[in-house]
Amino acid sequence: MNLLQSVQIAIVSLVQNRMRALLTTLGIVIGVAAVIALITLGQGVELYVRDQFQSLGANLLIITAQQPDNEDRTRIEPLTNHDLDALNNPNTAPNLAQAGGQLSVVAFLSMEGENLRTSARGVTPNMASILNWAVRDGQFINAEHVSRNARVVVMGEEAVEELFGSAEVDPTGATIRLNEQAFTVIGVMERRGSGFTNDNVAVFVPISTAQSRLTNTRYRDTYTLSTIYAQARSEDTANAAQAEIELYFDDTHDINADDERDFSVSNQASLLESIGQITGLLTVFLGMIASVSLLVGGIGIMNIMLVTVTERTREIGLRKAVGARPADILSQFLFESIALSLLGGAIGILFGGGGAMLIGAVVPDLTLQLSPGAIMLATVVSTTIGVLFGIYPANRAARMNPIDALRYE
């Protein structure tokens, strides 16, 4: 008997017991569907996180003040306007294209009885360029606004929706109350992905206005900043720019060792690489958890195949008596096991892909696509399960003594 005949006999047997075959594949269906859905979801989350960081640029460096690791050094030197001016000087950091400052303060907005508690961000004019912000209506903060400590505000779309009832409204020219002071709306920002800080609900004011009108951050002969955003000239020069920034602050803050540093410089490219590794490991971990269902499904297939071998003992004896070789019997039952696994795998791919697309429809920020790699993995795993868990029942059938099999009741 050739290979094709073994396949035909296996298919006929499964069709004759199709209800049992379908029930047997349930474990594989659930396992493959879970693996497909979770891997697709994990890849979608990884892509979303990567897009959020890349939207800011891989050449972005974020500088903040922090508590030194050295317990003997308790004083934290704040970031200031002087530091910002120095970093914008090519002699200080030749590999930096530009640097911008931000000061975040709590903001209470009001407009004709509507109120909103949010974040007001005092920013320098070049922050729109550094962080790839785009204005939907009106204009962004400019140098004149900063020089005059102007009471002007640019709003995020969600802030507009909260105060004016609709995100589509253009409030340019309207007057709102910000921390009990009258501010004129000069623009509305385009909606951005929610990311890690929701820019859509924030409002933006000139950095000088935030430092002097909304709060008093006077420090010696300058003003303090919450964060400095520095843009390297290219992704390739980001590490060199980071070294120049660290050298500058080590010198001005009198830092003699790494654990004395009262500042932190986050390299966006390095952070993106680290997060990519974490999300990749998370995807693998989720897939491994879902694979437990595949193990259970494989045990179910082996159990049913053992039952099938027992039920068809006389058939096996008869086929051996008319000349069937042990290899023929082995291949027949092995193909039945593989067919069950492949059937379960195919159905599982459909259910898993459908489930992933449903999640993508519910969470539109996630771009979920069923990757060929996930399909290939599911196919290989289901086939392997069919072989591993079918080999024992098939081998048991192949080793039967034909005389004993014919006598079996």
N, C-alpha and C positions, 0 to 999 in steps of 0.2 A: 504494500500500500504506500502510495507516494504522499508527499507533504500536502498537496492540494486536497486529496481525499480526507486526510486527517482534519483539515480545516473545515471541509464541508460537513463531516460527521459532527464536529464540535458545534457548528452553527445550528444544524438541525436539532441537536439535543437541547440547546438553549432556547430555540423557538418553541419546542414542545413544552418546555417548562418556563415560559416567559415571565409569569408572575413571580415565581421564585427567583428567577434571574434578576428581575428589576428590584425586588426587595433586598437581594444579596448585595447589589451595587450601592445601596443607600449610604453605607459607611464611606465608600469611595467618593460618592457624589458630594456628601457633606464636607469631607476632608479637602477635596480638590477645590470646591467652591470657596471654602474658608481661606485656603492658601492663596488662590487667585485674588479674592477680594482684599485680603489684608496686604498682600504684596503691592497690588495696584494702589491701595489707599496709602501705604507707606511711601511709594514712589511719588504720589501726588503731593503728599506733605513735604517731602524732600524738595520737590520742584518749587513748591510755594515758598518755602523758606529761602531757597536759593534766589528766587526772583525778587523777594523782598530786599535782600541784601544787595543784589546786583543793581536794583533800581537806584540805590544810593551811590553805586560805583565801587569797584574793587580797589580803587586808589584812595579811598577815604580813610582818614585817621581821626579818631575821636579822643580828645584829651579832657580828662576830668580830674578833680582833686580827690584824694583818698587818704585814709588813715595809714600811716607808715606801719610796716611790719615790725619795726624795731620799737620795743616798748620804751626805750630811753628817749625816743624822739616823739613827743606828743603834739608838737605844734604843727599845724597844717597851713602852709602858705597858699592863699587862694589864687585862682586864676584871675588875671586882671586885663584891663584894656591895654596896659603897657606890654603885657605878654603877647597880646594879639597883634599889636603894631610891630613888635620885634619879629614875630614869625612871618609877617608879610614883607619883611625886609630881606631881599635876596642874599644879603651878606650873612644872615643868620642861618637860613635854611635854603640853600640853592636848589634843592630838589622839590621844594614846595611851589605849587602854582599859585595858591591863595589860601587864606585862612579866614574863617568867619566866627563870630561869637554869638552866644545865646544865653539869655537869662530867663529862667522860668519862674513865674509867680502864680499864685492862686488868683483866679479872676471870678468876680461875680458880675454877670451881665444882666441888664434889664432893658426892656423895650415895651412900652405900652402894656404893662401888667404881666408880661412874660419874663421869666427869670431863668438863668442858667449858671450853674457853677462849673467852671472849666479851667483850663490852663491858658494864661496869657504868656506868650513867648516874645521877649524882646530880642530882636534879631538885627544883625548888620545887613545892609542891602545885598551883599554877595551871597547870602545864605540860600537864596533861590537857585543860584547857579551851582553852588556846591552840592546841594541835596536834590537837585533836579525837580524843584517845585515849579509848577506852572499856574499861571493866573487865569481863571475863567472869565471874570468880569473885572473891569477897572484896572488897577495897577498894584504893584508891590511896593514895599517900603523903599525909598530912595535916600540918597545922601542928604538932600535938603531936609527931609523929615527928621533925620538923625541930628543934624546940626541945630535945628530949631526945637528939639525935644517935643516934636509935634504930637498932638493928641489925635492921631489917626490910627485906624485899625483895619487889618485885612482878616476876613473871617473864613473859616472852613465851612464846607457845605452843610455839615450836620449842625453846626452852630447857627447857620442861617435858618435851617429848618426849624430848630427849637424856638428861635426868637420871632421869625416871620411867618411860620406856619407851613412853609414849603421850601424845599432845597432849590427849586427853580427860580425863586425870586431873586432879582438883582437889587440888593439894598444899597448900592453905591450912592453916596450922598446923604444917606440917612444918619441920624444921630442916635447913638445908644449910650447907656450908662455903663461904665466899666469901673468897678470899685468906687462908685459914687461920683465919678468924674465923667463929663461929657466927651465922647470921642466920635469922630466922623468916620464912617465906613468909606474906604477908598477902593476896596476890591474884595473879590471872593476867589479862593483857591480852587483849582480843579480837584475833584475827588481822587484820593489815592487809596491803594490797598491799606487795610487797617494796620497791617504790620505789627510792630512791637510797641509803638506809641501811636495813638490815634490822632493824626494831624487834622483829620476832618472835623473834629469837634473843638479844636483849639482856635485861638485867635492870635494874630501876630501884630506887634507894635514895634516902633523904632527902639533899638537897644537903649538909647539914651533916655527915652521916655520911661521904659521899664526900670532903669537904674535910679532915676531921680523922682519920677512922679508916682509910680505904683509902689515903689519901695525905696529904701535908702541903702544903697550898697557902697557908699563912699568908703574907700580904704586908702589911707595916706593921701597921696595926691592923685588918685585915680579911682576907678570903680571896678567892682568884682564881676565875674562872669560865672555862670553855671557850667558851661561847656564851651570848648573851642573845637570847631570842625575844620580840619586841615585837608587840603586836596593835593596829593602828590602829582607831579607832572605826568606820570604814567603809572600803570600797574607795576611795571618793572622797577621803578624807582621808589616804590612805597616803603620798602625796608630801609633804604638809604635815608629817606625823608624822616622816618621814625627815629633813626639813630641821631639825626641832626636835632630833632625836637627834644629827645631825651638829654642830649649833650647841653642844649640851651637851658633846660630846667634844672639839670644837675648843677650847673654853674650859678644860676640866679638864685636857686633855693639852697645853695650850699650843701649839696648832697655828696657824701663821701662813699656810700655803699648802697647797693640795690635795695636793702631792707629799710633804708632811711627815706626812700622816695615817697613824697606826699602827693604824687600825681600818678596818673595811669594813662598810657597811650595804647588805644586799641587799634590794631591793624585790621581793616575790614577784610582783606584778602586772607589773612591767617584765620580770622574768625569764621569766615565762610568755609574754609577747608575743614576746620574742626567740626563745625555744625554738620557739614556734609557727611563726615565720618560717623557722627553720632546718629543721624537720621538713617544712614545706610545700615548701621548695626541694629537699629530699632526695627527696620524692615525685615532683616534676617531673623531677628528674635521673634517677631510676630509670625513669620512663616513657619518657624520651628514649632511654636505653640500649636498652630493650626495643623501641623503634620501629625500630631498625636491622633487626630481623627482618622488619618490615613492608616495608621497602625491598627486601629480598631477595625477599620473596614477590611484590611488584609486578613486579620484573624477571622472575620466573618466569612470571607471567601474560602479560606482553608477549611473552615468548619462545614460549609455547604458542600464543598468538593469531596470531603471525606464521606458525607452522607450519600452523595451521588455515587461514589465508588461502591459503597456498600449496597445501595439499591440495584446497581447494575452488575453485580458480581457474576450472575449467570451469563449475562451478555458478554462480559470479558472472557469467561471460560469458553464460551462458544466461539468467539472470534479467534482465540488462541488455538482452539482445536482445529480450525480450518486454515491455519497458517499465519495468523497475525503475529508479528514479532513483538518482543517487549518494547522496542523503540516506537512501534506504531501505536501501542496502547498509551505509552508515555506521552507522545506528541498529541494524541487526541485530547486527553484530559488536561494537559498543560495549555493547549490552545483554548480550551473552554475557560480556564482560569484567566488567561490573558485577555480573552474577549470580554469577560465580565469586568475586568479592571479598566479596559479601554472604553467600554460603554459608560461606566461610572465616571471616568475621567472626562469624556466628551460632555456628558450632561452637567458635570460639575463646572466645567469651563463656561458653559452657557449661563448657569445660575450665578457663578462667581462674577463673571463679566457684567451680567445684568445688575447684580447687587452693587457693584462698584459704580456703574453708571447712575444708579438711583441715588447713591450717596453724593455723587458729583452734581446731580440736579438739585439736591437739597442744600448742598454747600457750594454755591457757585464760585467762591474764591479758589476752590481746588480744581485743578485741571487733571482729570483722571482718564487715562488711556490704557486699554488692555494691551500690554506689551507682548511682542512675539516671544520674548525670553520667558515670560511667565507661562505662556501657553506651552512652550517647549518643555519647561520644567515640569508642568503638570502631566504632560504626555509621557515623559521619561519616567517620572515617579510612579504613575499608575501602571505602566508596563512592567517596571521593576517589581512592583507589589504583586502583579499577576504571576510573574516568574517565581519569586521567592516563596509566596504562600501557596502556589500551585504545584511546586515541585514535589513536595512530600506526598500529597494525595495521588498525584500522577505516578510517582515512583512506586507507591504501594500497589496501585492497580497493575502496573507493568510487571511486578514481581510475583503476582498471584500464580499459584499452581493451577493449570487448566482443569485437572481432575477434581481438585477441591472446589474450584469455582463452579463446575457443573453440578456438583452435589449440593451446593449451597441452597438452602430454603429461605 
